[in-house]
Amino acid sequence: YEEIELLRLTIVKKNGEKTDYDKSKIETGIRRALIKRPITEEKIIKLLGDIEYAIQALEKSEVTTKEIGKIVLKKLKESDEVAYVRFASVYKSFGSVESFKKELDMLDNN
């Protein structure tokens, strides 16, 4: 995979603050979610490339963290359901065990 350059992309955080796109932040989150999962380095690199491609495909100069989070969740769900749940637990900040269970139930129903 060729690496996609997203040099001029601005990220809009939940609080409205804007920052430059930083590929390493997504990679760190993905790698944490995939700890001790049976996925090769090659597949991780492909997953990261797929995520960046999806971000690039939005064709926007500003992207919200919410949009990026949705892309990451979608790609993780396709790759590894355990990693998806791990990432979702941080990204979605579940307020209760019940909300976490609902997410697991939705995963089971798909």
C-alpha positions as CSV (number, residue, x, y, z in Angstrom):
1,Y,0.0,0.0,0.0
2,E,1.1,3.4,-0.8
3,E,1.0,5.8,2.1
4,I,-1.5,8.6,1.7
5,E,-0.4,12.0,2.7
6,L,-3.0,14.1,4.6
7,L,-0.8,17.1,5.1
8,R,-3.4,19.8,4.9
9,L,-6.1,18.2,7.0
10,T,-7.5,20.0,10.1
11,I,-9.1,18.0,12.8
12,V,-12.0,19.6,14.8
13,K,-12.2,18.3,18.3
14,K,-15.4,17.9,20.4
15,N,-14.7,21.2,22.2
16,G,-14.3,23.0,18.8
17,E,-10.5,23.3,19.1
18,K,-8.7,22.7,15.8
19,T,-5.5,20.8,15.3
20,D,-3.4,19.4,12.5
21,Y,-4.0,15.8,11.5
22,D,-1.7,13.4,13.2
23,K,-1.6,9.9,11.8
24,S,0.2,8.6,14.9
25,K,-2.8,9.3,17.1
26,I,-5.0,6.9,15.1
27,E,-2.2,4.3,14.9
28,T,-1.7,4.4,18.7
29,G,-5.5,3.9,19.3
30,I,-5.6,1.0,16.7
31,R,-2.5,-0.7,18.2
32,R,-3.9,-0.5,21.7
33,A,-7.2,-2.0,20.6
34,L,-5.3,-4.8,18.8
35,I,-3.0,-5.8,21.7
36,K,-2.8,-9.6,22.0
37,R,-5.2,-10.1,19.0
38,P,-4.3,-12.5,16.3
39,I,-3.6,-9.9,13.6
40,T,-0.4,-9.6,11.6
41,E,1.6,-6.4,11.2
42,E,0.8,-6.5,7.6
43,K,-2.9,-6.4,8.4
44,I,-2.5,-3.6,10.8
45,I,-0.7,-1.5,8.2
46,K,-3.5,-2.3,5.7
47,L,-6.1,-1.3,8.3
48,L,-4.4,2.0,8.9
49,G,-4.1,2.6,5.1
50,D,-7.8,1.8,4.7
51,I,-8.7,4.3,7.5
52,E,-6.6,7.0,5.9
53,Y,-8.1,6.3,2.5
54,A,-11.6,6.6,4.0
55,I,-10.7,9.9,5.6
56,Q,-9.2,11.2,2.4
57,A,-12.4,10.1,0.5
58,L,-14.4,12.6,2.6
59,E,-12.7,15.2,0.5
60,K,-12.8,17.8,3.2
61,S,-10.2,20.2,4.6
62,E,-11.7,19.9,8.1
63,V,-12.8,16.6,9.6
64,T,-14.3,16.2,13.1
65,T,-13.0,13.6,15.6
66,K,-16.5,12.1,15.5
67,E,-16.2,11.4,11.8
68,I,-12.8,9.9,12.2
69,G,-14.0,7.8,15.2
70,K,-16.9,6.4,13.1
71,I,-14.5,5.4,10.3
72,V,-12.1,3.7,12.7
73,L,-15.0,1.9,14.4
74,K,-16.3,0.7,11.0
75,K,-12.9,-0.6,9.9
76,L,-12.2,-2.3,13.2
77,K,-15.6,-3.9,13.2
78,E,-14.8,-5.4,9.8
79,S,-11.3,-6.6,11.0
80,D,-11.6,-7.7,14.6
81,E,-14.7,-7.5,16.8
82,V,-12.8,-7.6,20.1
83,A,-10.6,-4.7,19.0
84,Y,-13.8,-2.9,17.9
85,V,-15.3,-3.3,21.4
86,R,-12.1,-2.2,23.0
87,F,-11.9,0.9,20.8
88,A,-15.6,1.6,21.2
89,S,-15.3,1.4,25.0
90,V,-12.9,4.4,24.9
91,Y,-14.3,6.3,22.0
92,K,-18.0,6.1,23.0
93,S,-17.2,6.6,26.8
94,F,-20.0,4.3,27.9
95,G,-21.7,5.8,31.0
96,S,-22.9,2.4,32.3
97,V,-22.6,-1.3,32.0
98,E,-26.0,-1.3,30.4
99,S,-24.9,1.0,27.6
100,F,-21.9,-1.3,27.0
101,K,-24.1,-4.3,26.9
102,K,-26.3,-2.6,24.3
103,E,-23.3,-2.1,22.1
104,L,-22.4,-5.8,22.5
105,D,-26.0,-6.8,21.7
106,M,-25.9,-4.7,18.5
107,L,-22.6,-6.4,17.5
108,D,-24.3,-9.8,18.0
109,N,-27.3,-8.8,15.9
110,N,-25.1,-7.7,12.9
